[in-house]
């Protein structure tokens, strides 16, 4: 039987470390927040599962040593960096356009509890791009979390990884479904304009950072 200190404590440490990394309003989380307000439940559920499962794959890969491979492949990361920057600039420009000239569709809220705005394919493709075209995601999960996991005692390592993975599922579920309580706020057009303005500034700022660090 594995002692409690090799199960519960590592799992809690992994949970706390995972939450400390992902609980931040970045590009991915901002888009998931938008989905939580306007999209159907099945779209939100699929999107948050994609985010959490992606983190699970990346953390597991880092624990298995893929982080060292990524650090030895700077050219591959540069490609991800450039493509990610272009994607963020494009999305940021669209968000800026919505903030300056909002349309009725951009502010449409569901009336029947099932959502109305963003199509399933569009939502999944966009959240996948935010997840997999972000070089920081690889550094945070594969390199950083994977490195921390590999430093755990062998008997505790996968409990720590389980805690970190659970942190992702917990956060994305809270963000995806918790934002439904914000629907009364987003019934006001000014709330959408503020959100889109902040989103535009954030996306373009991250894109510029990616470009600068690549030079």
C-alpha positions in Angstrom: 0.0 0.0 0.0 1.4 3.4 -1.0 1.7 5.8 2.1 -0.7 8.8 2.2 2.2 11.2 2.0 3.1 9.8 -1.4 -0.5 10.2 -2.8 -2.5 13.0 -1.3 0.3 15.5 -0.7 1.9 15.3 -4.1 -1.6 15.5 -5.7 -2.3 18.6 -3.8 1.0 20.1 -4.7 0.4 19.3 -8.3 -3.0 20.9 -8.1 -1.7 24.1 -6.6 1.1 24.4 -9.1 -1.2 23.8 -12.0 -3.7 26.4 -10.8 -0.9 28.9 -10.3 0.0 28.7 -13.9 -3.4 28.5 -15.6 -5.5 30.8 -13.5 -4.8 33.9 -15.6 -6.7 35.8 -18.2 -4.8 35.0 -21.4 -5.8 34.6 -25.0 -7.3 31.1 -24.5 -9.1 31.9 -21.3 -10.6 35.1 -22.8 -12.0 33.2 -25.7 -13.4 30.5 -23.5 -15.1 33.3 -21.4 -16.8 34.5 -24.5 -18.0 31.0 -25.4 -19.4 30.6 -21.9 -21.6 33.7 -22.4 -22.9 33.1 -25.9 -22.4 29.5 -27.0 -24.5 26.4 -26.6 -23.7 24.1 -23.7 -22.3 21.4 -25.9 -20.0 23.9 -27.6 -18.7 25.1 -24.2 -18.3 21.6 -22.9 -16.4 20.5 -26.0 -14.1 23.6 -25.9 -13.3 23.2 -22.2 -12.6 19.5 -22.6 -10.3 20.2 -25.5 -8.4 22.8 -23.4 -8.1 20.4 -20.4 -7.2 17.3 -22.4 -4.6 19.3 -24.3 -3.0 20.3 -21.0 -3.2 16.7 -19.9 -1.4 15.5 -23.0 1.3 18.3 -22.7 1.9 17.7 -19.0 2.2 14.0 -19.5 4.5 14.5 -22.5 6.7 16.8 -20.4 6.8 14.2 -17.6 7.9 11.6 -20.1 10.8 13.8 -21.2 9.5 15.5 -24.3 10.4 18.9 -22.7 14.1 18.2 -23.4 13.3 17.5 -27.0 11.4 20.7 -27.4 14.3 22.7 -25.9 16.6 21.1 -28.5 14.3 22.0 -31.4 14.3 25.9 -31.5 13.4 26.0 -35.2 10.1 24.1 -34.5 9.2 26.5 -31.7 10.0 29.5 -33.9 7.5 28.2 -36.5 4.8 27.9 -33.7 5.8 31.4 -32.5 5.4 33.1 -35.9 2.1 31.3 -36.8 0.7 32.0 -33.3 1.6 35.7 -33.7 -0.2 36.0 -37.0 -3.2 34.2 -35.6 -3.3 36.5 -32.5 -2.9 39.7 -34.6 -5.8 38.6 -36.9 -8.1 37.8 -34.0 -7.0 41.0 -32.2 -7.9 43.0 -35.3 -11.3 41.4 -35.5 -11.9 42.1 -31.8 -10.9 45.7 -32.3 -13.4 46.0 -35.1 -16.2 44.5 -33.0 -15.3 47.0 -30.2 -15.4 50.0 -32.5 -18.4 48.9 -34.6 -20.3 46.2 -32.8 -23.0 44.3 -34.8 -26.2 42.8 -33.4 -24.8 39.3 -34.0 -21.7 39.9 -31.8 -24.0 40.9 -28.9 -26.6 38.1 -29.4 -27.4 36.2 -26.2 -29.2 32.9 -26.0 -32.9 33.0 -25.1 -33.5 29.3 -24.5 -30.5 28.4 -22.4 -28.9 26.5 -25.3 -26.8 29.2 -26.8 -27.1 30.8 -30.1 -24.0 32.6 -31.3 -20.8 30.7 -32.2 -20.9 27.6 -34.4 -19.4 24.4 -33.1 -16.7 24.0 -35.8 -15.6 27.7 -35.5 -15.4 27.5 -31.7 -13.4 24.3 -31.6 -11.0 25.4 -34.4 -10.4 28.7 -32.7 -9.8 27.3 -29.2 -7.5 24.6 -30.7 -5.5 27.4 -32.3 -5.3 29.4 -29.0 -4.1 26.2 -27.3 -1.6 24.7 -29.7 -0.2 27.8 -31.4 0.8 29.4 -28.1 4.5 28.7 -27.4 4.0 29.7 -23.8 1.7 26.7 -23.4 4.6 24.4 -24.3 7.0 26.2 -21.9 4.5 26.1 -19.1 3.2 22.6 -19.4 5.8 20.5 -21.2 9.0 22.2 -20.0 8.1 23.7 -16.6 5.4 21.3 -15.2 7.1 18.3 -16.8 10.4 19.3 -15.2 8.8 19.7 -11.8 7.0 16.3 -12.2 10.3 14.6 -13.1 11.8 15.9 -9.8 9.2 14.1 -7.7 9.9 10.8 -6.1 9.0 7.9 -8.4 6.1 6.7 -6.2 4.7 10.2 -6.0 5.3 11.5 -9.6 2.1 10.5 -11.3 0.0 11.6 -8.3 1.6 15.0 -8.7 0.9 14.9 -12.5 -2.7 13.9 -11.7 -3.1 16.9 -9.4 -1.8 19.2 -12.1 -4.1 17.8 -14.8 -7.1 18.0 -12.4 -6.3 21.7 -11.9 -6.8 22.2 -15.7 -10.2 20.4 -15.7 -11.3 22.3 -12.6 -10.3 25.8 -13.9 -11.7 25.3 -17.4 -15.0 23.9 -16.1 -15.3 26.9 -13.7 -14.5 29.4 -16.4 -16.6 27.8 -19.2 -19.8 27.3 -17.1 -19.3 30.0 -14.4 -19.4 32.8 -17.0 -23.0 32.0 -17.7 -23.8 34.0 -14.6 -22.4 37.0 -16.4 -25.1 36.9 -19.1 -27.2 39.7 -17.4 -24.1 41.9 -17.6 -23.5 41.2 -21.3 -27.1 42.1 -22.1 -25.7 45.6 -22.2 -23.8 46.5 -25.5 -21.2 48.5 -23.6 -20.1 45.3 -21.8 -19.3 43.7 -25.1 -17.4 46.7 -26.4 -15.3 46.7 -23.2 -14.6 43.0 -23.5 -13.7 43.2 -27.2 -11.5 46.2 -26.5 -9.6 44.4 -23.7 -9.4 41.3 -25.9 -8.0 43.2 -28.8 -5.3 44.9 -26.7 -4.4 41.6 -25.1 -4.2 39.6 -28.3 -2.2 42.2 -30.1 0.1 42.7 -27.1 0.9 39.0 -26.9 1.5 38.9 -30.7 3.9 41.8 -30.5 5.7 40.0 -27.6 6.0 36.9 -29.6 7.5 38.9 -32.6 9.9 40.8 -30.4 11.2 37.6 -28.6 11.7 36.0 -32.0 13.9 38.8 -33.2 
